Amino acid sequence: DQQVKQNSPSLSVQEGRISILNCDYTNSMFDYFLWYKKYPAEGPTFLISISSIKDKNEDGRFTVFLNKSAKHLSLHIVPSQPGDSAVYFCAATDSGTYKYIFGTGTRLKVLA
Amino acid sequence: EAQVTQNPRYLITVTGKKLTVTCSQNMNHEYMSWYRQDPGLGLRQIYYSMNVEVTDKGDVPEGYKVSRKEKRNFPLILESPSPNQTSLYFCASSLNPSGAQETQYFGPGTRLLVL
């Protein structure tokens, strides 16, 4: 039972345009959500996070939106750059458990 | 340099031969965790540790053991590896046990092939 789902395995976007990566979850106990970026042959690196008490968090070109009623979050990258080409994982946790559940990842390709 | 290191980076072994993958962090982090990454399944948590001598199961703990005798080290032990444990393994650490509020730093990964 996949509690965190990323339904798009891949996404291609032109340089300069907006990239939107989506993530859905099923467990209403999740109260903290994170996005990680992963390049080939490297470990994931943290990108941005959001607490369930917020609906938006921005950090430079990256914005995460959380819709709790829909159990949906999205990552917006504006403007997209070729260096953003990577696999993006969303993750969720119930902070009372210290367990993390990751999605299956979305491979983003930004075309120059 | 602050980092999480894993050894070995690549390992080929045979079914049933015990192996250990080491993980070490130099950031004085209390929380450490192991994940495996498989195609179509993303990252799945195997075990985690909130502090020395405190460990707990993640989502896929079967066939694995861990120990946390020192704060900096968190080895992953496969007592009797099987082919379904062929995977890419990541160790991660974060500052304090309230892991949700702290980002995890990941190691570079260990690619394991069990024949």
Backbone of each chain as ProteinMPNN parsed JSONL, in Angstrom:
{"seq_chain_A": "DQQVKQNSPSLSVQEGRISILNCDYTNSMFDYFLWYKKYPAEGPTFLISISSIKDKNEDGRFTVFLNKSAKHLSLHIVPSQPGDSAVYFCAATDSGTYKYIFGTGTRLKVLA", "coords_chain_A": {"N_chain_A": [[0.849, -1.191, 0.0], [0.883, 1.947, -1.109], [1.633, 4.764, 0.517], [2.465, 7.267, -0.133], [2.352, 8.85, -3.151], [3.712, 9.361, -6.352], [2.56, 10.082, -9.261], [3.473, 10.636, -11.781], [5.981, 9.378, -13.6], [7.888, 10.651, -15.121], [8.891, 13.853, -16.471], [9.081, 16.431, -18.819], [10.383, 19.615, -19.506], [10.662, 22.867, -20.917], [13.548, 24.927, -20.769], [13.455, 27.722, -18.595], [10.715, 27.697, -18.346], [7.888, 26.818, -16.215], [8.157, 24.138, -13.91], [6.14, 21.608, -12.649], [5.721, 19.42, -10.133], [4.028, 16.674, -8.805], [2.45, 15.196, -5.898], [0.779, 12.798, -4.009], [-0.861, 11.779, -1.006], [-1.966, 9.38, 1.443], [-2.216, 9.008, 4.155], [-3.622, 10.56, 6.848], [-2.326, 11.274, 9.122], [0.151, 12.252, 8.576], [2.314, 14.974, 9.028], [4.332, 16.519, 8.151], [6.171, 17.422, 5.314], [8.444, 16.749, 2.694], [10.693, 17.591, 0.032], [13.076, 16.014, -1.993], [15.985, 16.051, -4.014], [17.599, 14.137, -6.502], [20.576, 13.327, -8.034], [22.147, 11.253, -10.561], [24.158, 8.589, -9.298], [24.56, 9.778, -6.859], [23.656, 10.586, -3.427], [20.307, 11.409, -2.268], [19.438, 14.891, -1.957], [18.316, 17.404, 0.235], [15.628, 19.589, -0.55], [13.292, 21.315, -0.136], [10.781, 21.958, 2.358], [7.612, 21.473, 4.087], [5.369, 22.249, 6.655], [2.4, 20.806, 8.053], [0.805, 22.795, 9.016], [0.953, 24.876, 7.376], [0.245, 26.215, 4.073], [1.83, 26.831, 2.021], [5.216, 27.172, 1.002], [8.138, 28.926, 0.306], [11.28, 29.005, -1.395], [13.511, 30.661, -2.889], [13.694, 29.771, -6.224], [12.009, 27.693, -5.827], [8.9, 26.436, -4.794], [6.668, 25.012, -2.547], [3.451, 23.665, -2.391], [0.725, 22.886, -0.308], [-2.171, 21.011, -0.063], [-4.277, 20.132, 2.156], [-6.854, 19.097, 2.401], [-7.221, 17.771, 0.041], [-5.204, 16.044, 0.224], [-2.732, 16.458, -1.077], [0.298, 17.517, -2.507], [2.473, 19.86, -4.152], [5.336, 20.675, -6.075], [6.763, 23.538, -7.299], [8.873, 24.804, -9.748], [10.42, 27.611, -10.743], [12.213, 29.972, -12.632], [12.645, 27.034, -14.631], [15.74, 25.299, -14.892], [18.469, 23.842, -16.76], [20.181, 22.499, -14.979], [18.437, 21.618, -13.084], [17.551, 19.191, -13.82], [16.872, 16.05, -12.761], [16.028, 13.381, -10.448], [13.155, 13.672, -8.533], [12.02, 13.299, -5.29], [9.192, 13.076, -3.23], [8.469, 13.187, 0.249], [7.033, 12.05, 3.309], [6.122, 12.441, 6.743], [4.995, 11.355, 9.934], [5.413, 13.15, 12.62], [5.471, 12.128, 15.14], [6.384, 9.567, 14.966], [8.852, 9.28, 13.731], [9.301, 7.952, 11.409], [9.854, 7.814, 7.879], [8.172, 8.174, 4.82], [8.626, 7.681, 1.477], [7.905, 8.818, -1.858], [7.705, 7.375, -5.204], [9.223, 8.782, -6.963], [9.914, 11.313, -9.454], [11.207, 11.808, -12.597], [12.721, 14.596, -13.75], [13.295, 16.411, -16.645], [14.935, 19.073, -17.957], [14.861, 20.923, -20.742], [17.252, 22.469, -22.789]], "CA_chain_A": [[0.0, 0.0, 0.0], [1.755, 3.103, -1.263], [1.023, 5.883, 1.224], [2.88, 8.491, -0.812], [2.372, 8.489, -4.571], [4.051, 10.314, -7.386], [1.962, 9.358, -10.382], [4.174, 10.915, -13.038], [7.369, 8.898, -13.513], [8.818, 11.566, -15.788], [8.352, 15.149, -16.897], [10.019, 17.243, -19.593], [9.992, 21.035, -19.502], [11.629, 23.747, -21.574], [14.277, 25.855, -19.909], [12.779, 28.993, -18.393], [9.306, 27.52, -18.052], [7.601, 26.285, -14.895], [8.017, 22.694, -13.697], [5.219, 21.293, -11.551], [5.789, 18.016, -9.755], [2.907, 16.394, -7.91], [2.587, 14.128, -4.92], [-0.447, 12.552, -3.251], [-0.651, 10.904, 0.155], [-3.221, 8.812, 1.944], [-2.245, 8.957, 5.616], [-3.948, 11.874, 7.391], [-1.457, 11.56, 10.266], [1.37, 12.921, 8.121], [2.261, 16.385, 9.382], [5.505, 17.212, 7.622], [6.411, 16.925, 3.97], [9.733, 17.208, 2.2], [11.103, 17.237, -1.322], [14.495, 15.761, -2.173], [16.446, 15.953, -5.396], [18.658, 13.136, -6.597], [21.335, 13.177, -9.276], [22.708, 9.902, -10.697], [25.364, 8.22, -8.551], [24.676, 10.556, -5.627], [22.53, 10.441, -2.523], [19.333, 12.508, -2.339], [19.722, 16.101, -1.187], [17.105, 18.109, 0.645], [15.3, 20.75, -1.372], [12.35, 22.211, 0.534], [9.823, 21.219, 3.182], [6.447, 22.226, 4.525], [4.611, 21.702, 7.771], [0.967, 20.711, 7.749], [0.081, 23.99, 9.472], [1.082, 25.868, 6.312], [-0.187, 25.73, 2.766], [2.81, 27.255, 1.013], [6.546, 27.539, 1.468], [8.975, 29.325, -0.833], [12.721, 29.157, -1.208], [14.082, 31.014, -4.185], [12.907, 29.332, -7.387], [11.222, 26.528, -5.443], [7.735, 26.653, -3.93], [5.853, 23.823, -2.299], [2.071, 23.941, -2.004], [0.083, 21.76, 0.363], [-3.634, 21.029, 0.004], [-4.549, 19.051, 3.11], [-8.159, 18.467, 2.167], [-7.061, 16.869, -1.094], [-4.025, 15.22, 0.509], [-1.935, 16.667, -2.285], [1.283, 18.598, -2.496], [3.14, 20.044, -5.429], [6.574, 21.439, -6.095], [6.876, 24.394, -8.467], [10.219, 25.315, -9.996], [10.302, 28.699, -11.714], [12.176, 29.282, -13.916], [13.388, 25.777, -14.667], [17.079, 25.384, -15.467], [18.98, 22.501, -17.103], [20.749, 21.883, -13.781], [17.356, 21.05, -12.263], [17.275, 17.84, -14.318], [17.181, 15.114, -11.676], [14.856, 12.683, -9.935], [12.616, 14.358, -7.361], [11.224, 12.467, -4.393], [8.515, 13.687, -2.1], [8.495, 12.335, 1.434], [6.111, 12.489, 4.356], [6.35, 11.818, 8.034], [4.223, 11.675, 11.124], [6.553, 13.514, 13.477], [5.469, 11.334, 16.362], [6.908, 8.217, 14.716], [10.215, 9.359, 13.176], [9.391, 7.193, 10.165], [9.684, 8.581, 6.66], [7.649, 7.45, 3.661], [8.983, 8.372, 0.244], [7.242, 8.449, -3.098], [8.505, 6.598, -6.154], [10.098, 9.677, -7.691], [9.611, 11.823, -10.792], [12.421, 12.244, -13.308], [12.525, 15.86, -14.45], [14.291, 16.765, -17.653], [14.766, 20.445, -18.406], [15.464, 20.989, -22.078], [17.855, 23.771, -23.087]], "C_chain_A": [[0.885, 1.241, 0.0], [1.09, 4.299, -0.609], [1.373, 7.225, 0.61], [3.077, 8.139, -2.281], [2.81, 9.658, -5.434], [3.662, 9.644, -8.694], [2.629, 9.614, -11.722], [5.617, 10.443, -12.916], [8.356, 9.875, -14.139], [8.088, 12.808, -16.269], [9.438, 15.875, -17.672], [9.488, 18.652, -19.709], [11.062, 21.832, -20.234], [12.287, 24.66, -20.536], [13.526, 27.185, -19.82], [11.304, 28.882, -18.042], [9.131, 26.971, -16.635], [7.551, 24.757, -14.919], [7.097, 22.497, -12.5], [5.263, 19.79, -11.304], [4.748, 17.761, -8.666], [3.136, 15.182, -7.026], [1.264, 14.004, -4.168], [-0.139, 11.617, -2.092], [-1.998, 10.455, 0.689], [-3.339, 8.891, 3.463], [-2.485, 10.351, 6.205], [-3.118, 12.223, 8.627], [-0.159, 12.247, 9.842], [1.263, 14.41, 8.429], [3.475, 17.167, 8.899], [5.874, 16.564, 6.308], [7.7, 17.547, 3.437], [9.89, 16.816, 0.734], [12.626, 17.087, -1.346], [14.77, 15.652, -3.665], [17.584, 14.944, -5.44], [19.264, 13.122, -7.998], [21.867, 11.744, -9.345], [23.989, 9.738, -9.896], [25.599, 9.088, -7.315], [23.502, 10.235, -4.711], [21.558, 11.598, -2.702], [19.802, 13.702, -1.516], [18.412, 16.845, -0.939], [16.888, 19.358, -0.206], [14.442, 21.753, -0.597], [11.363, 21.362, 1.318], [8.641, 22.105, 3.538], [5.765, 21.488, 5.665], [3.134, 21.694, 7.421], [0.171, 21.926, 8.225], [0.164, 25.115, 8.428], [0.489, 25.321, 5.027], [0.797, 26.107, 1.655], [4.137, 27.552, 1.685], [7.422, 27.804, 0.25], [10.431, 29.376, -0.447], [13.33, 29.394, -2.577], [13.17, 30.597, -5.328], [11.932, 28.196, -7.037], [10.094, 26.913, -4.48], [7.006, 25.335, -3.773], [4.487, 24.279, -1.811], [1.485, 22.679, -1.378], [-1.423, 21.984, 0.409], [-4.049, 19.849, 0.881], [-5.866, 18.354, 2.833], [-8.072, 17.469, 1.018], [-5.93, 15.877, -0.858], [-3.069, 15.261, -0.687], [-0.908, 17.767, -2.032], [1.959, 18.674, -3.852], [4.371, 20.907, -5.227], [6.621, 22.216, -7.403], [8.305, 24.905, -8.568], [10.094, 26.355, -11.104], [11.481, 29.672, -11.573], [12.997, 28.005, -13.856], [14.722, 25.977, -15.394], [17.576, 23.974, -15.801], [19.57, 21.764, -15.904], [19.703, 21.31, -12.834], [17.006, 19.634, -12.709], [17.783, 16.817, -13.303], [15.92, 14.314, -11.385], [14.426, 13.386, -8.65], [11.727, 13.404, -6.579], [10.472, 13.35, -3.409], [8.511, 12.678, -0.955], [7.551, 12.919, 2.47], [6.438, 11.774, 5.647], [5.283, 12.249, 9.033], [5.271, 11.925, 12.187], [6.548, 12.79, 14.814], [6.118, 9.978, 16.204], [8.359, 8.197, 14.279], [10.404, 8.484, 11.95], [9.171, 8.12, 8.987], [9.151, 7.67, 5.563], [7.931, 8.287, 2.419], [8.093, 7.918, -0.907], [8.206, 7.734, -4.035], [9.405, 7.465, -7.029], [9.549, 10.094, -9.043], [10.908, 12.32, -11.416], [12.094, 13.482, -14.12], [13.663, 16.076, -15.427], [13.979, 18.174, -18.137], [15.563, 20.6, -19.691], [15.975, 22.395, -22.361], [17.341, 24.333, -24.414]], "O_chain_A": [[1.551, 1.542, 0.99], [0.088, 4.802, -1.118], [0.661, 8.209, 0.808], [3.86, 7.252, -2.62], [2.346, 10.786, -5.272], [4.355, 8.747, -9.173], [2.381, 8.895, -12.69], [6.402, 11.056, -12.192], [9.52, 9.927, -13.743], [6.87, 12.824, -16.447], [10.587, 15.929, -17.234], [8.306, 18.869, -19.973], [12.244, 21.495, -20.168], [11.661, 25.096, -19.57], [13.029, 27.705, -20.819], [10.705, 29.821, -17.517], [10.112, 26.695, -15.944], [6.978, 24.158, -15.83], [7.26, 23.143, -11.465], [4.887, 18.995, -12.165], [4.612, 18.544, -7.726], [3.901, 14.276, -7.354], [0.697, 15.009, -3.739], [0.742, 10.762, -2.191], [-3.03, 11.07, 0.422], [-4.445, 8.846, 4.0], [-1.633, 11.23, 6.072], [-3.197, 13.345, 9.127], [0.557, 12.775, 10.693], [0.248, 15.039, 8.129], [3.622, 18.348, 9.212], [5.894, 15.339, 6.181], [8.002, 18.712, 3.696], [9.3, 15.843, 0.264], [13.36, 17.911, -0.8], [13.926, 15.228, -4.455], [18.425, 14.896, -4.542], [18.572, 12.933, -8.998], [22.024, 11.091, -8.314], [24.808, 10.655, -9.829], [26.71, 9.13, -6.786], [22.489, 9.689, -5.146], [21.931, 12.649, -3.225], [20.48, 13.54, -0.502], [17.531, 16.898, -1.797], [17.829, 20.08, -0.536], [14.832, 22.908, -0.427], [11.132, 20.197, 0.992], [8.662, 23.317, 3.323], [5.61, 20.267, 5.638], [2.676, 22.482, 6.593], [-1.002, 22.074, 7.881], [-0.467, 26.162, 8.575], [0.257, 24.119, 4.9], [0.609, 25.74, 0.495], [4.187, 28.107, 2.783], [7.449, 27.025, -0.702], [10.781, 29.739, 0.676], [13.623, 28.458, -3.321], [12.014, 31.015, -5.395], [11.123, 27.794, -7.873], [10.308, 27.618, -3.493], [6.758, 24.629, -4.75], [4.369, 25.15, -0.949], [1.713, 21.564, -1.847], [-1.89, 23.027, 0.869], [-4.158, 18.716, 0.41], [-5.977, 17.142, 3.013], [-8.761, 16.449, 1.017], [-5.725, 14.966, -1.661], [-2.664, 14.229, -1.222], [-1.207, 18.798, -1.43], [2.012, 17.697, -4.599], [4.432, 21.749, -4.331], [6.532, 21.633, -8.484], [8.874, 25.383, -7.587], [9.721, 26.046, -12.236], [11.722, 30.158, -10.468], [13.956, 27.924, -13.088], [14.814, 26.719, -16.372], [17.138, 23.007, -15.177], [19.471, 20.54, -15.82], [20.041, 20.597, -11.889], [16.237, 18.949, -12.034], [18.981, 16.739, -13.03], [14.875, 14.537, -11.995], [15.253, 13.659, -7.78], [10.81, 12.788, -7.123], [11.049, 14.266, -2.823], [8.545, 11.467, -1.177], [7.305, 14.125, 2.502], [6.957, 10.658, 5.65], [4.75, 13.357, 8.971], [5.953, 10.993, 12.613], [7.537, 12.842, 15.545], [6.379, 9.3, 17.198], [9.033, 7.181, 14.446], [11.531, 8.287, 11.494], [8.409, 9.083, 9.069], [9.614, 6.542, 5.395], [7.527, 9.446, 2.326], [7.597, 6.792, -0.927], [9.371, 7.517, -3.703], [10.253, 6.947, -7.755], [8.821, 9.345, -9.695], [11.614, 13.145, -10.838], [11.297, 13.433, -15.057], [14.837, 15.943, -15.083], [12.897, 18.436, -18.662], [16.782, 20.427, -19.713], [15.253, 23.379, -22.201], [17.744, 25.422, -24.821]]}, "seq_chain_B": "EAQVTQNPRYLITVTGKKLTVTCSQNMNHEYMSWYRQDPGLGLRQIYYSMNVEVTDKGDVPEGYKVSRKEKRNFPLILESPSPNQTSLYFCASSLNPSGAQETQYFGPGTRLLVL", "coords_chain_B": {"N_chain_B": [[34.848, 18.539, 6.323], [31.338, 18.332, 6.386], [29.71, 15.269, 6.369], [28.145, 12.185, 5.251], [29.298, 8.996, 5.2], [29.624, 5.948, 3.382], [30.471, 2.518, 3.235], [31.101, -0.647, 1.688], [31.099, 1.056, -1.553], [30.274, -0.361, -3.714], [29.21, -3.701, -4.037], [29.433, -7.117, -4.63], [28.026, -10.184, -3.915], [27.331, -13.503, -2.647], [24.446, -15.582, -2.207], [23.505, -15.985, 1.152], [25.937, -15.344, 2.365], [27.165, -13.611, 4.962], [27.115, -10.066, 5.378], [28.259, -6.698, 5.971], [27.373, -3.338, 5.764], [28.869, -0.317, 6.19], [28.18, 2.793, 7.866], [28.854, 6.129, 8.488], [28.796, 9.243, 10.202], [29.852, 12.645, 10.51], [28.733, 14.757, 11.86], [27.717, 14.891, 14.344], [25.12, 13.993, 14.593], [21.992, 12.877, 15.904], [19.939, 11.285, 14.901], [19.724, 8.555, 12.728], [19.434, 6.636, 9.708], [18.473, 3.937, 7.509], [17.902, 3.287, 4.06], [16.463, 1.675, 1.204], [16.633, 1.739, -2.333], [14.652, 0.992, -5.022], [13.756, 0.197, -8.404], [10.773, 1.705, -9.478], [9.732, 1.606, -6.95], [10.714, 3.544, -5.332], [12.234, 5.163, -2.5], [12.626, 3.276, 0.369], [12.23, 2.945, 3.827], [14.361, 1.193, 5.997], [15.487, 0.665, 8.619], [15.703, 2.746, 11.55], [17.344, 5.023, 13.812], [17.107, 6.681, 16.836], [18.948, 7.465, 18.673], [21.996, 6.586, 20.414], [21.996, 3.127, 20.997], [19.266, 2.996, 20.569], [16.973, 1.836, 18.444], [14.705, 1.292, 15.671], [12.163, -0.315, 13.677], [11.716, 0.307, 10.205], [9.819, 0.523, 7.223], [10.499, -1.773, 5.757], [11.969, -3.98, 7.21], [12.659, -6.676, 7.195], [15.036, -9.252, 7.09], [17.21, -7.735, 7.641], [19.571, -6.29, 9.946], [20.5, -3.907, 12.45], [22.778, -1.818, 14.298], [23.548, 0.451, 16.936], [25.977, 1.457, 18.433], [27.709, 3.508, 18.797], [27.524, 7.047, 18.488], [28.214, 8.104, 15.989], [28.23, 6.006, 14.139], [26.401, 3.619, 12.168], [25.87, 0.723, 11.316], [24.666, -1.496, 8.737], [23.455, -4.701, 8.658], [23.429, -7.709, 6.909], [22.484, -10.764, 7.54], [22.044, -13.185, 6.197], [22.16, -12.851, 3.145], [19.86, -12.499, 0.393], [18.827, -12.864, -3.069], [16.699, -11.031, -3.458], [17.435, -8.875, -2.001], [19.112, -7.42, -3.455], [19.949, -4.24, -4.35], [19.976, -0.611, -4.171], [21.447, 1.065, -1.6], [20.976, 3.51, 0.911], [22.325, 5.481, 3.474], [21.356, 7.757, 6.021], [21.355, 10.824, 7.941], [20.247, 12.972, 10.616], [19.863, 15.939, 12.663], [18.445, 15.863, 15.217], [16.252, 13.779, 17.268], [13.635, 14.532, 16.712], [12.904, 14.122, 13.989], [11.367, 15.089, 11.921], [11.532, 17.824, 11.765], [14.02, 18.313, 10.945], [16.242, 18.267, 8.275], [17.296, 15.438, 6.42], [20.548, 14.19, 5.826], [22.064, 12.555, 3.219], [24.063, 9.67, 2.504], [26.369, 8.585, -0.129], [25.49, 6.241, -1.24], [25.251, 2.646, -1.573], [25.75, 0.12, -3.781], [24.391, -2.979, -4.061], [24.73, -6.299, -5.091], [23.301, -9.4, -5.024], [24.021, -12.642, -5.659]], "CA_chain_B": [[33.599, 18.64, 5.55], [30.231, 17.567, 6.955], [29.292, 14.267, 5.399], [27.784, 10.823, 5.61], [30.084, 8.097, 4.348], [29.19, 4.553, 3.358], [31.424, 1.58, 2.649], [31.679, -0.233, 0.406], [30.188, 1.704, -2.483], [29.765, -1.416, -4.579], [29.474, -5.018, -3.453], [28.82, -8.301, -5.227], [28.181, -11.278, -2.977], [26.517, -14.673, -2.967], [23.367, -15.859, -1.252], [23.852, -16.582, 2.429], [27.213, -14.886, 2.928], [26.923, -12.431, 5.802], [27.85, -8.848, 5.022], [27.967, -5.469, 6.707], [27.612, -2.061, 5.103], [29.098, 0.654, 7.257], [27.729, 4.167, 7.689], [29.426, 6.996, 9.506], [28.563, 10.674, 9.984], [30.744, 13.466, 11.331], [27.986, 15.966, 12.182], [27.159, 14.719, 15.69], [23.684, 13.822, 14.475], [21.418, 11.849, 16.752], [19.052, 10.421, 14.122], [20.298, 7.924, 11.539], [18.431, 5.79, 9.065], [18.84, 3.219, 6.293], [16.883, 3.162, 3.037], [16.811, 1.012, -0.04], [15.963, 2.301, -3.5], [14.4, -0.004, -6.06], [12.981, 0.769, -9.524], [9.322, 1.682, -9.338], [9.322, 1.57, -5.539], [11.244, 4.707, -4.634], [13.055, 4.922, -1.315], [11.874, 2.664, 1.468], [13.017, 2.981, 5.057], [14.614, -0.146, 6.522], [15.595, 0.851, 10.063], [16.189, 4.046, 11.955], [17.85, 5.086, 15.182], [16.946, 8.02, 17.398], [20.156, 7.787, 19.439], [22.792, 5.397, 20.746], [21.267, 1.992, 21.573], [17.83, 3.123, 20.323], [16.687, 1.597, 17.034], [13.34, 0.835, 15.428], [11.938, -0.788, 12.317], [11.037, 1.103, 9.214], [8.784, -0.192, 6.473], [10.962, -3.03, 5.161], [13.1, -4.416, 8.023], [12.896, -8.123, 7.142], [16.303, -9.675, 6.509], [18.256, -6.771, 7.993], [19.8, -5.922, 11.33], [21.314, -2.704, 12.631], [23.21, -1.556, 15.663], [23.99, 1.841, 17.141], [26.797, 1.447, 19.654], [28.318, 4.83, 18.904], [26.66, 8.042, 17.85], [28.574, 8.395, 14.606], [28.178, 4.836, 13.252], [25.118, 2.916, 12.111], [26.06, -0.313, 10.299], [23.549, -2.327, 8.267], [23.941, -6.08, 8.615], [22.611, -8.718, 6.242], [23.005, -12.02, 8.1], [21.985, -14.207, 5.157], [21.592, -12.11, 2.017], [19.156, -13.214, -0.675], [18.781, -12.051, -4.291], [15.733, -9.92, -3.389], [18.062, -7.746, -1.314], [19.863, -6.65, -4.449], [19.345, -2.917, -4.315], [20.835, 0.537, -3.884], [21.201, 1.379, -0.196], [21.403, 4.824, 1.379], [22.302, 5.84, 4.882], [21.054, 9.178, 6.191], [21.38, 11.275, 9.332], [19.757, 14.325, 10.879], [20.401, 16.466, 13.908], [17.85, 15.438, 16.485], [15.248, 12.735, 17.074], [12.411, 15.043, 16.122], [13.445, 14.148, 12.634], [10.536, 15.778, 10.944], [11.912, 19.221, 11.654], [15.397, 18.4, 10.517], [16.455, 17.587, 7.004], [18.234, 14.329, 6.467], [21.691, 14.216, 4.928], [22.227, 11.199, 2.717], [25.337, 9.205, 1.991], [26.428, 8.456, -1.593], [24.841, 5.011, -1.685], [25.977, 1.385, -1.746], [25.025, -0.748, -4.714], [24.607, -4.373, -3.662], [24.22, -7.359, -5.961], [23.355, -10.71, -4.368], [23.858, -13.686, -6.693]], "C_chain_B": [[32.532, 17.753, 6.187], [29.759, 16.535, 5.942], [28.858, 12.979, 6.065], [28.555, 9.918, 4.651], [29.554, 6.671, 4.487], [30.296, 3.729, 2.714], [30.905, 0.153, 2.753], [30.657, 0.5, -0.449], [29.546, 0.692, -3.431], [30.127, -2.757, -3.961], [28.714, -6.08, -4.225], [29.088, -9.458, -4.275], [27.295, -12.447, -3.421], [25.49, -14.902, -1.869], [23.907, -16.52, 0.005], [25.144, -16.121, 3.065], [27.02, -13.57, 3.657], [27.734, -11.238, 5.351], [27.387, -7.677, 5.876], [28.287, -4.274, 5.829], [27.754, -1.013, 6.206], [28.563, 2.02, 6.868], [28.288, 4.995, 8.828], [29.112, 8.443, 9.162], [29.411, 11.469, 10.966], [30.08, 14.762, 11.786], [27.37, 15.911, 13.58], [25.628, 14.596, 15.663], [23.181, 12.693, 15.359], [20.611, 10.828, 15.952], [19.793, 9.874, 12.909], [19.315, 6.904, 10.998], [19.031, 5.093, 7.855], [17.631, 3.117, 5.377], [17.398, 2.253, 1.931], [15.993, 1.635, -1.178], [15.861, 1.238, -4.57], [13.543, 0.614, -7.158], [11.484, 0.608, -9.3], [8.821, 1.702, -7.911], [9.853, 2.755, -4.744], [12.171, 4.318, -3.5], [12.179, 4.346, -0.214], [12.778, 2.554, 2.695], [13.135, 1.572, 5.642], [14.612, -0.119, 8.052], [15.994, 2.286, 10.328], [16.603, 4.0, 13.423], [17.735, 6.516, 15.681], [18.165, 8.439, 18.212], [20.89, 6.48, 19.724], [21.913, 4.374, 21.465], [19.757, 2.088, 21.403], [17.565, 2.962, 18.831], [15.245, 1.125, 16.883], [13.181, 0.493, 13.956], [11.275, 0.276, 11.452], [9.996, 0.264, 8.507], [9.199, -1.567, 5.98], [12.137, -3.608, 5.935], [13.493, -5.886, 7.861], [14.219, -8.43, 6.439], [17.467, -8.761, 6.851], [18.376, -6.653, 9.512], [20.613, -4.642, 11.355], [21.8, -2.669, 14.072], [23.646, -0.108, 15.754], [24.729, 1.884, 18.486], [27.486, 2.781, 19.881], [27.448, 5.799, 18.12], [26.96, 8.182, 16.364], [28.351, 7.231, 13.644], [26.844, 4.102, 13.319], [25.225, 1.84, 11.024], [24.78, -1.076, 9.986], [24.089, -3.733, 8.043], [22.929, -6.957, 7.889], [23.177, -10.075, 6.65], [23.056, -13.118, 7.043], [21.343, -13.59, 3.916], [20.904, -13.023, 1.0], [19.063, -12.298, -1.889], [17.776, -10.889, -4.216], [16.243, -8.747, -2.547], [19.044, -7.008, -2.21], [19.192, -5.303, -4.595], [20.423, -1.853, -4.173], [20.468, 1.027, -2.478], [21.77, 2.752, 0.154], [21.294, 4.904, 2.891], [22.034, 7.335, 4.967], [21.125, 9.542, 7.662], [20.751, 12.662, 9.425], [20.028, 14.671, 12.335], [19.772, 15.866, 15.148], [16.703, 14.475, 16.246], [13.928, 13.234, 16.543], [12.698, 15.254, 14.645], [12.644, 14.927, 11.637], [10.989, 17.211, 10.734], [13.341, 19.389, 11.166], [15.572, 17.644, 9.21], [17.462, 16.473, 7.179], [19.335, 14.526, 5.43], [21.978, 12.771, 4.525], [23.672, 10.919, 2.322], [25.255, 8.982, 0.492], [25.799, 7.177, -2.125], [25.798, 3.838, -1.79], [25.151, 0.504, -2.662], [25.403, -2.196, -4.423], [23.964, -5.309, -4.667], [24.402, -8.684, -5.237], [23.05, -11.783, -5.42], [23.293, -14.974, -6.102]], "O_chain_B": [[32.775, 16.585, 6.488], [29.445, 16.872, 4.8], [29.141, 12.71, 7.233], [28.464, 10.069, 3.433], [29.102, 6.252, 5.552], [30.965, 4.172, 1.781], [30.334, -0.228, 3.774], [29.477, 0.555, -0.101], [28.418, 0.876, -3.886], [31.223, -2.927, -3.425], [27.509, -5.963, -4.449], [30.228, -9.692, -3.874], [26.606, -12.374, -4.438], [25.667, -14.455, -0.735], [24.666, -17.487, -0.061], [25.423, -16.478, 4.209], [26.744, -12.54, 3.041], [28.901, -11.373, 4.983], [26.284, -7.671, 6.422], [29.355, -4.211, 5.221], [26.867, -0.85, 7.045], [28.502, 2.363, 5.687], [28.203, 4.606, 9.993], [29.15, 8.836, 7.996], [29.66, 11.038, 12.093], [30.761, 15.749, 12.065], [26.589, 16.788, 13.952], [24.94, 15.036, 16.584], [23.858, 11.681, 15.541], [20.599, 9.644, 16.287], [20.413, 10.626, 12.157], [18.476, 6.376, 11.728], [19.978, 5.591, 7.246], [16.504, 2.897, 5.821], [18.604, 2.086, 1.749], [14.831, 2.003, -1.006], [16.864, 0.653, -4.977], [12.696, 1.463, -6.879], [10.997, -0.476, -8.976], [7.617, 1.805, -7.677], [9.469, 2.943, -3.59], [12.814, 3.269, -3.539], [11.112, 4.881, 0.088], [13.93, 2.129, 2.606], [12.143, 0.853, 5.766], [13.817, -0.809, 8.69], [16.548, 2.963, 9.462], [16.263, 3.077, 14.163], [18.205, 7.451, 15.031], [18.394, 9.631, 18.42], [20.447, 5.406, 19.319], [21.188, 4.701, 22.406], [19.027, 1.327, 22.039], [17.894, 3.847, 18.041], [14.638, 0.625, 17.831], [13.949, 0.944, 13.106], [10.408, 1.028, 11.897], [9.364, -0.601, 9.114], [8.351, -2.44, 5.801], [13.225, -3.723, 5.37], [14.549, -6.298, 8.342], [14.487, -7.936, 5.343], [18.589, -8.987, 6.398], [17.42, -6.882, 10.253], [21.328, -4.328, 10.402], [21.302, -3.388, 14.938], [24.064, 0.487, 14.761], [24.183, 2.288, 19.513], [27.809, 3.142, 21.013], [26.729, 5.406, 17.201], [26.041, 8.36, 15.564], [28.289, 7.451, 12.434], [26.238, 3.98, 14.384], [24.717, 2.034, 9.92], [23.927, -1.274, 10.851], [25.068, -3.924, 7.322], [21.739, -6.954, 8.204], [24.229, -10.486, 6.159], [24.009, -13.895, 7.002], [20.153, -13.772, 3.659], [21.315, -14.163, 0.783], [19.206, -11.082, -1.757], [17.991, -9.86, -4.857], [15.551, -7.74, -2.402], [19.724, -6.081, -1.77], [18.009, -5.223, -4.924], [21.612, -2.153, -4.069], [19.314, 1.363, -2.212], [22.879, 3.108, -0.244], [20.318, 4.462, 3.496], [22.439, 8.093, 4.086], [20.976, 8.682, 8.53], [20.725, 13.42, 8.456], [20.378, 13.806, 13.138], [20.483, 15.406, 16.042], [16.224, 14.366, 15.118], [13.162, 12.455, 15.977], [12.73, 16.373, 14.133], [13.17, 15.378, 10.62], [10.846, 17.753, 9.639], [13.809, 20.515, 10.996], [15.101, 16.515, 9.065], [18.376, 16.568, 7.999], [19.084, 14.969, 4.309], [22.117, 11.887, 5.371], [24.399, 11.804, 1.871], [24.194, 9.166, -0.104], [25.596, 7.042, -3.332], [26.988, 4.004, -2.057], [24.002, 0.179, -2.365], [26.566, -2.586, -4.522], [22.806, -5.137, -5.047], [25.52, -9.052, -4.877], [21.96, -11.82, -5.99], [23.093, -15.95, -6.825]]}, "name": "protein", "num_of_chains": 2, "seq": "DQQVKQNSPSLSVQEGRISILNCDYTNSMFDYFLWYKKYPAEGPTFLISISSIKDKNEDGRFTVFLNKSAKHLSLHIVPSQPGDSAVYFCAATDSGTYKYIFGTGTRLKVLAEAQVTQNPRYLITVTGKKLTVTCSQNMNHEYMSWYRQDPGLGLRQIYYSMNVEVTDKGDVPEGYKVSRKEKRNFPLILESPSPNQTSLYFCASSLNPSGAQETQYFGPGTRLLVL"}
